[in-house]
Amino acid sequence: MEVKTYRVKGRMLLSHDKFPEWRSFNIEVRAVKEEDAVSRVYSELGSRHKLKRYHIKIESVEEVPPESIRTPQLAQLASLEGWDKP
């Protein structure tokens, strides 16, 4: 099982009760499958911004090669791949 880095782009509805505003997001996550990456994004945005899944619209999911990762922590994790446990 290989863990890959995915870039998930979409929009989320903030302040859905008073002054609704759609705001775009661009998040990189590590996951085994594309479906797991989408689920992780739903979980993180829901937790951070108190959003329901229907307030989050995923527009695209793409696998990111290790040299194109923007998040420093994820780039460091990607460079450690291939290490065996002792």
N, C-alpha and C positions, 0 to 999 in steps of 0.2 A: 504494500500500500504506500503510495507516494503522496506526500503532502505538497500541494501547489499553492501559489499565491494568485488570488483573483481580485480584479478591480470591478466593483459594483457601482453603477451610476443610476441615479434616479431622482425622485422628488418626494418630499414629505410635507404634510400639512401641519404647520405650526399654529398655535392659538386657534384651534378649530372652533372654539365656542364664541369668542368675542370678535376678534379681527383676524379672520383666516388668511393665511399667507402660505403659498406653496414655495418651498425653498429647495434648491437642488443640492445634492450631496454626491460625493465621490469617495468611496471607502475601499481600502485594500484590506483583505482578510486572507488568512491561510485556512485551507480546507482540503479534504480529500476529493470531494465531488463538487460540481457547480451548485447542486441543490443544497448542500451543506453550507456553502458560502452565503447563499441567499437567506437561509434560515438564520445564520449567525448575524447578518445585517439587520434582519427584522428584530432579533433579540436585543442587539446593542442599541439600535435607535429607539426601540420601545422602552428600554430601560433608562436611557439617558434623557429622553424627551417626553416620557409618559405618553407614547403614541400607541394606538391600536394598529394591527397589521393593515387594515383597510385605509389608514391614513398615510401609508408608505407605498409609493409606486416605483417598482424596479423597471428601469428602461433598458439596461444592458448589463451583461456579465461577461467579462473576458479574462482569459488566463494571461498572466503577466510573466514575461521571462525574467529571470533573476537580475539581469543588468538594467531592467526598466522599472524596478520597484522604487517608489518615492519615499515610503516610510522607512526611516533608518533602522528601527527595531526589526521590521520584517526583512529588510535587506540583510541584516546580520544573521537572522535565523536561516535565511535561504542559503547563505554562504556556509553554514554549518552542516547542511544536508550531507548525508553519506557517512557520517560518523557512526561507528558501531558502538554499542554499549559494551562495557567490559564484562 
